[in-house]
């Protein structure tokens, strides 16, 4: 059985490491441990991680997600079938389709599908397309998400259209800011993050990404403020504690550095 590390999951599912650790802590997946206690995910884990993240974004309750994913994990195969595997929500039921076969999984409220082989980095979300000219912010986000790994320029344009329709669209702002950051357009990335925050998208991942950006811009005190906001919203973001430990050390705040490094180790070592 092929297994995937955290970096593989970040690449394949475009999930930030903090979100992956959050879904593990919530009990949606229980990955195996490899050398140095590194997480090792199965293909089933990939499906569960992405489905959990999407259903959570749709405000489905934790109880319903857990119940649905427990049954889903029991049903899905260990590897991607050649005929392809699709997962979707129809009404209040999660539907799984493998080739011509289709079956229902208890609970769920969000249309979601996968295709491709994750070993080739080709897993993506598919949703019904809206008529031309009637696309929503979510439609533009999904367009960008589907092509991001192959065509980041097209993805950025799609995310910009999503944000234009919904300035507080969290996922579009996070992905747009990250792509701009990766392209070296640091000031543009900062504008995206701060505009999103001003529009009400107050989220730990958004603040965390802003902290990383400000660190790369050598604005350490402001980066520290951004990380503190991220931890105020979610004190269990391990990578945030780690980055804060390094920043505090650079700013000669040694007590704070020790405290954050200790908290980071507690979080990553927790079974």
C-alpha beads as a LAMMPS data file, in Angstrom:
LAMMPS data file: protein, C-alpha beads

271 atoms
270 bonds

1 atom types
1 bond types

-500.0 500.0 xlo xhi
-500.0 500.0 ylo yhi
-500.0 500.0 zlo zhi

Masses

1 110.0

Atoms # bond

1 1 1 0.000 0.000 0.000
2 1 1 1.409 3.383 -1.021
3 1 1 1.755 5.876 1.825
4 1 1 2.008 9.648 1.728
5 1 1 3.882 12.035 4.016
6 1 1 2.663 15.430 5.191
7 1 1 4.456 17.157 2.318
8 1 1 2.701 14.852 -0.160
9 1 1 -0.679 15.699 1.366
10 1 1 0.096 19.434 1.220
11 1 1 0.961 19.098 -2.472
12 1 1 -1.873 16.792 -3.522
13 1 1 -4.730 18.337 -1.563
14 1 1 -3.423 21.924 -1.307
15 1 1 -4.115 21.865 2.412
16 1 1 -1.872 23.900 4.737
17 1 1 0.006 21.856 7.313
18 1 1 -1.942 23.518 10.109
19 1 1 -5.230 22.301 8.593
20 1 1 -3.864 18.758 8.246
21 1 1 -2.811 18.676 11.908
22 1 1 -6.178 20.155 12.909
23 1 1 -8.075 17.384 11.103
24 1 1 -5.849 14.766 12.746
25 1 1 -6.475 16.265 16.200
26 1 1 -10.216 16.313 15.487
27 1 1 -10.038 12.555 14.985
28 1 1 -11.037 12.439 11.313
29 1 1 -7.920 10.430 10.414
30 1 1 -5.388 8.409 12.393
31 1 1 -2.317 8.163 10.151
32 1 1 0.419 5.635 10.767
33 1 1 3.804 6.705 12.102
34 1 1 7.045 6.333 10.174
35 1 1 10.678 7.116 11.017
36 1 1 11.005 9.863 13.649
37 1 1 7.248 9.568 14.242
38 1 1 6.471 11.232 10.918
39 1 1 2.841 10.883 9.804
40 1 1 2.163 8.399 6.977
41 1 1 -1.221 8.665 5.234
42 1 1 -3.001 6.019 3.178
43 1 1 -5.072 6.785 0.088
44 1 1 -8.143 6.393 2.282
45 1 1 -6.733 9.103 4.562
46 1 1 -6.403 11.461 1.577
47 1 1 -10.060 10.999 0.677
48 1 1 -11.161 11.437 4.285
49 1 1 -8.990 14.532 4.850
50 1 1 -10.311 16.358 1.815
51 1 1 -13.913 15.333 2.434
52 1 1 -13.721 16.404 6.091
53 1 1 -12.200 19.774 5.193
54 1 1 -14.851 20.436 2.543
55 1 1 -17.805 19.385 4.706
56 1 1 -16.481 21.467 7.589
57 1 1 -16.228 24.469 5.271
58 1 1 -19.895 23.876 4.415
59 1 1 -20.752 24.161 8.141
60 1 1 -21.740 20.517 8.485
61 1 1 -21.656 19.576 12.158
62 1 1 -18.682 17.679 13.593
63 1 1 -20.987 14.833 14.658
64 1 1 -22.425 14.380 11.169
65 1 1 -19.009 14.580 9.513
66 1 1 -17.577 11.978 11.886
67 1 1 -20.459 9.578 11.314
68 1 1 -20.281 9.976 7.544
69 1 1 -16.509 9.600 7.332
70 1 1 -16.477 6.520 9.545
71 1 1 -18.781 4.764 7.100
72 1 1 -16.968 6.210 4.090
73 1 1 -13.597 4.901 5.288
74 1 1 -15.090 1.416 5.651
75 1 1 -16.331 1.468 2.067
76 1 1 -13.622 3.104 -0.022
77 1 1 -10.818 0.963 -1.471
78 1 1 -7.199 1.171 -0.353
79 1 1 -6.090 2.454 -3.761
80 1 1 -7.683 4.513 -6.514
81 1 1 -9.578 2.143 -8.846
82 1 1 -8.752 2.383 -12.557
83 1 1 -12.339 3.319 -13.298
84 1 1 -12.043 6.350 -11.005
85 1 1 -13.670 7.121 -7.692
86 1 1 -16.203 9.936 -7.194
87 1 1 -17.614 11.139 -3.890
88 1 1 -20.565 13.503 -3.854
89 1 1 -23.339 14.685 -1.571
90 1 1 -26.874 14.537 -2.864
91 1 1 -29.356 16.120 -0.509
92 1 1 -28.371 14.811 2.909
93 1 1 -26.584 11.696 1.646
94 1 1 -22.954 11.178 0.653
95 1 1 -22.791 9.190 -2.584
96 1 1 -19.752 7.186 -3.709
97 1 1 -19.401 6.133 -7.353
98 1 1 -16.833 3.658 -8.713
99 1 1 -17.177 3.182 -12.445
100 1 1 -20.812 2.272 -13.066
101 1 1 -21.395 1.330 -9.422
102 1 1 -22.816 3.891 -7.003
103 1 1 -23.577 3.644 -3.299
104 1 1 -24.690 5.998 -0.544
105 1 1 -22.948 6.906 2.704
106 1 1 -24.914 8.161 5.684
107 1 1 -25.029 11.967 6.165
108 1 1 -23.324 14.860 4.313
109 1 1 -24.540 18.093 2.668
110 1 1 -21.933 19.139 0.113
111 1 1 -21.383 18.249 -3.577
112 1 1 -17.868 16.907 -3.852
113 1 1 -16.017 14.649 -6.275
114 1 1 -12.498 13.419 -6.896
115 1 1 -10.833 12.067 -9.989
116 1 1 -7.317 11.211 -11.060
117 1 1 -4.523 9.319 -9.379
118 1 1 -3.035 10.973 -6.281
119 1 1 0.273 9.229 -6.920
120 1 1 0.563 11.403 -10.038
121 1 1 -0.590 14.529 -8.221
122 1 1 -3.833 14.590 -10.216
123 1 1 -6.481 14.611 -7.497
124 1 1 -8.917 17.495 -7.827
125 1 1 -12.389 18.646 -6.789
126 1 1 -15.134 18.651 -9.420
127 1 1 -18.480 20.385 -9.164
128 1 1 -21.275 21.151 -11.652
129 1 1 -20.484 24.237 -13.727
130 1 1 -22.782 27.225 -13.556
131 1 1 -24.034 28.819 -16.787
132 1 1 -21.591 31.290 -18.333
133 1 1 -21.887 34.684 -16.707
134 1 1 -23.598 33.294 -13.618
135 1 1 -20.572 31.870 -11.811
136 1 1 -20.457 32.379 -8.064
137 1 1 -17.392 33.033 -5.938
138 1 1 -17.331 29.306 -5.126
139 1 1 -17.439 28.451 -8.841
140 1 1 -14.425 30.660 -9.543
141 1 1 -12.592 29.247 -6.534
142 1 1 -13.108 25.680 -7.758
143 1 1 -11.925 26.656 -11.239
144 1 1 -8.744 28.048 -9.760
145 1 1 -8.275 25.095 -7.441
146 1 1 -8.629 22.588 -10.304
147 1 1 -5.773 24.115 -12.340
148 1 1 -3.543 25.575 -9.635
149 1 1 -0.771 22.980 -9.781
150 1 1 -0.541 23.082 -13.597
151 1 1 -1.357 26.750 -14.326
152 1 1 -0.885 29.082 -11.329
153 1 1 -1.464 32.198 -13.452
154 1 1 -4.929 31.004 -14.491
155 1 1 -5.614 29.961 -10.908
156 1 1 -4.677 33.423 -9.615
157 1 1 -7.042 35.036 -12.118
158 1 1 -9.863 32.730 -11.011
159 1 1 -9.219 33.429 -7.329
160 1 1 -9.218 37.171 -8.044
161 1 1 -12.663 36.837 -9.623
162 1 1 -13.873 34.844 -6.614
163 1 1 -12.609 37.547 -4.247
164 1 1 -14.181 40.273 -6.384
165 1 1 -17.554 38.546 -5.955
166 1 1 -17.006 37.763 -2.275
167 1 1 -14.237 39.806 -0.578
168 1 1 -14.473 37.593 2.531
169 1 1 -14.161 34.274 0.649
170 1 1 -11.668 32.596 2.939
171 1 1 -10.280 29.833 0.711
172 1 1 -9.919 32.093 -2.331
173 1 1 -8.082 34.745 -0.323
174 1 1 -5.764 32.205 1.301
175 1 1 -4.889 30.540 -2.001
176 1 1 -4.544 33.833 -3.873
177 1 1 -2.259 35.280 -1.214
178 1 1 -0.161 32.136 -1.150
179 1 1 0.261 32.072 -4.934
180 1 1 1.280 35.731 -4.976
181 1 1 3.743 35.035 -2.163
182 1 1 5.223 32.085 -4.073
183 1 1 5.521 34.278 -7.181
184 1 1 7.540 36.848 -5.214
185 1 1 4.755 39.467 -5.287
186 1 1 4.972 40.046 -1.561
187 1 1 3.266 43.427 -1.363
188 1 1 0.371 42.180 -3.492
189 1 1 0.045 39.144 -1.216
190 1 1 -0.060 41.370 1.849
191 1 1 -2.807 43.486 0.281
192 1 1 -4.858 40.342 -0.354
193 1 1 -4.541 39.122 3.233
194 1 1 -5.270 42.501 4.828
195 1 1 -8.211 43.151 2.515
196 1 1 -9.651 39.761 3.436
197 1 1 -9.240 40.472 7.149
198 1 1 -10.885 43.869 6.746
199 1 1 -13.785 42.162 4.942
200 1 1 -14.371 39.875 7.922
201 1 1 -12.427 36.736 6.975
202 1 1 -10.895 36.483 10.444
203 1 1 -9.227 33.077 10.375
204 1 1 -6.160 31.503 11.993
205 1 1 -4.754 30.259 8.682
206 1 1 -5.087 33.717 7.149
207 1 1 -3.194 35.297 10.044
208 1 1 -0.614 32.496 9.961
209 1 1 0.052 32.996 6.242
210 1 1 0.353 36.733 6.830
211 1 1 2.908 36.014 9.549
212 1 1 4.976 33.875 7.173
213 1 1 4.777 36.603 4.540
214 1 1 5.832 39.369 6.932
215 1 1 8.734 37.229 8.110
216 1 1 9.921 36.900 4.518
217 1 1 9.572 40.686 4.191
218 1 1 11.872 41.010 7.234
219 1 1 9.143 42.702 9.263
220 1 1 9.613 40.512 12.313
221 1 1 7.657 42.496 14.952
222 1 1 4.613 42.661 12.655
223 1 1 5.001 38.975 11.840
224 1 1 4.955 38.246 15.568
225 1 1 1.699 40.192 15.908
226 1 1 0.156 38.180 13.053
227 1 1 1.177 34.859 14.622
228 1 1 -0.261 35.980 17.963
229 1 1 -3.594 36.665 16.268
230 1 1 -3.477 33.223 14.646
231 1 1 -2.898 31.581 18.017
232 1 1 -5.611 33.660 19.638
233 1 1 -8.043 32.127 17.144
234 1 1 -6.519 28.646 17.295
235 1 1 -3.863 28.034 19.966
236 1 1 -3.196 24.524 18.647
237 1 1 -1.515 25.506 15.363
238 1 1 1.817 23.776 15.962
239 1 1 3.709 25.410 13.098
240 1 1 2.691 28.818 14.401
241 1 1 4.293 28.093 17.770
242 1 1 7.439 26.900 15.996
243 1 1 7.695 30.043 13.857
244 1 1 7.039 32.231 16.869
245 1 1 9.828 30.488 18.780
246 1 1 12.281 31.348 16.002
247 1 1 11.036 34.922 15.778
248 1 1 11.178 35.478 19.524
249 1 1 14.732 34.188 19.577
250 1 1 15.658 36.585 16.748
251 1 1 14.071 39.440 18.713
252 1 1 15.908 38.454 21.919
253 1 1 12.680 37.359 23.596
254 1 1 14.190 34.182 24.940
255 1 1 11.554 33.262 27.530
256 1 1 8.796 33.495 24.951
257 1 1 10.914 31.505 22.498
258 1 1 11.337 28.667 24.995
259 1 1 7.623 28.676 25.828
260 1 1 6.521 28.479 22.182
261 1 1 9.044 25.779 21.314
262 1 1 7.836 23.712 24.263
263 1 1 4.236 24.141 23.139
264 1 1 5.181 23.153 19.585
265 1 1 6.789 19.945 20.845
266 1 1 3.755 19.103 22.978
267 1 1 1.456 19.502 20.003
268 1 1 3.477 17.500 17.478
269 1 1 4.288 14.708 19.927
270 1 1 0.683 14.189 20.976
271 1 1 -0.516 10.737 19.767

Bonds

1 1 1 2
2 1 2 3
3 1 3 4
4 1 4 5
5 1 5 6
6 1 6 7
7 1 7 8
8 1 8 9
9 1 9 10
10 1 10 11
11 1 11 12
12 1 12 13
13 1 13 14
14 1 14 15
15 1 15 16
16 1 16 17
17 1 17 18
18 1 18 19
19 1 19 20
20 1 20 21
21 1 21 22
22 1 22 23
23 1 23 24
24 1 24 25
25 1 25 26
26 1 26 27
27 1 27 28
28 1 28 29
29 1 29 30
30 1 30 31
31 1 31 32
32 1 32 33
33 1 33 34
34 1 34 35
35 1 35 36
36 1 36 37
37 1 37 38
38 1 38 39
39 1 39 40
40 1 40 41
41 1 41 42
42 1 42 43
43 1 43 44
44 1 44 45
45 1 45 46
46 1 46 47
47 1 47 48
48 1 48 49
49 1 49 50
50 1 50 51
51 1 51 52
52 1 52 53
53 1 53 54
54 1 54 55
55 1 55 56
56 1 56 57
57 1 57 58
58 1 58 59
59 1 59 60
60 1 60 61
61 1 61 62
62 1 62 63
63 1 63 64
64 1 64 65
65 1 65 66
66 1 66 67
67 1 67 68
68 1 68 69
69 1 69 70
70 1 70 71
71 1 71 72
72 1 72 73
73 1 73 74
74 1 74 75
75 1 75 76
76 1 76 77
77 1 77 78
78 1 78 79
79 1 79 80
80 1 80 81
81 1 81 82
82 1 82 83
83 1 83 84
84 1 84 85
85 1 85 86
86 1 86 87
87 1 87 88
88 1 88 89
89 1 89 90
90 1 90 91
91 1 91 92
92 1 92 93
93 1 93 94
94 1 94 95
95 1 95 96
96 1 96 97
97 1 97 98
98 1 98 99
99 1 99 100
100 1 100 101
101 1 101 102
102 1 102 103
103 1 103 104
104 1 104 105
105 1 105 106
106 1 106 107
107 1 107 108
108 1 108 109
109 1 109 110
110 1 110 111
111 1 111 112
112 1 112 113
113 1 113 114
114 1 114 115
115 1 115 116
116 1 116 117
117 1 117 118
118 1 118 119
119 1 119 120
120 1 120 121
121 1 121 122
122 1 122 123
123 1 123 124
124 1 124 125
125 1 125 126
126 1 126 127
127 1 127 128
128 1 128 129
129 1 129 130
130 1 130 131
131 1 131 132
132 1 132 133
133 1 133 134
134 1 134 135
135 1 135 136
136 1 136 137
137 1 137 138
138 1 138 139
139 1 139 140
140 1 140 141
141 1 141 142
142 1 142 143
143 1 143 144
144 1 144 145
145 1 145 146
146 1 146 147
147 1 147 148
148 1 148 149
149 1 149 150
150 1 150 151
151 1 151 152
152 1 152 153
153 1 153 154
154 1 154 155
155 1 155 156
156 1 156 157
157 1 157 158
158 1 158 159
159 1 159 160
160 1 160 161
161 1 161 162
162 1 162 163
163 1 163 164
164 1 164 165
165 1 165 166
166 1 166 167
167 1 167 168
168 1 168 169
169 1 169 170
170 1 170 171
171 1 171 172
172 1 172 173
173 1 173 174
174 1 174 175
175 1 175 176
176 1 176 177
177 1 177 178
178 1 178 179
179 1 179 180
180 1 180 181
181 1 181 182
182 1 182 183
183 1 183 184
184 1 184 185
185 1 185 186
186 1 186 187
187 1 187 188
188 1 188 189
189 1 189 190
190 1 190 191
191 1 191 192
192 1 192 193
193 1 193 194
194 1 194 195
195 1 195 196
196 1 196 197
197 1 197 198
198 1 198 199
199 1 199 200
200 1 200 201
201 1 201 202
202 1 202 203
203 1 203 204
204 1 204 205
205 1 205 206
206 1 206 207
207 1 207 208
208 1 208 209
209 1 209 210
210 1 210 211
211 1 211 212
212 1 212 213
213 1 213 214
214 1 214 215
215 1 215 216
216 1 216 217
217 1 217 218
218 1 218 219
219 1 219 220
220 1 220 221
221 1 221 222
222 1 222 223
223 1 223 224
224 1 224 225
225 1 225 226
226 1 226 227
227 1 227 228
228 1 228 229
229 1 229 230
230 1 230 231
231 1 231 232
232 1 232 233
233 1 233 234
234 1 234 235
235 1 235 236
236 1 236 237
237 1 237 238
238 1 238 239
239 1 239 240
240 1 240 241
241 1 241 242
242 1 242 243
243 1 243 244
244 1 244 245
245 1 245 246
246 1 246 247
247 1 247 248
248 1 248 249
249 1 249 250
250 1 250 251
251 1 251 252
252 1 252 253
253 1 253 254
254 1 254 255
255 1 255 256
256 1 256 257
257 1 257 258
258 1 258 259
259 1 259 260
260 1 260 261
261 1 261 262
262 1 262 263
263 1 263 264
264 1 264 265
265 1 265 266
266 1 266 267
267 1 267 268
268 1 268 269
269 1 269 270
270 1 270 271
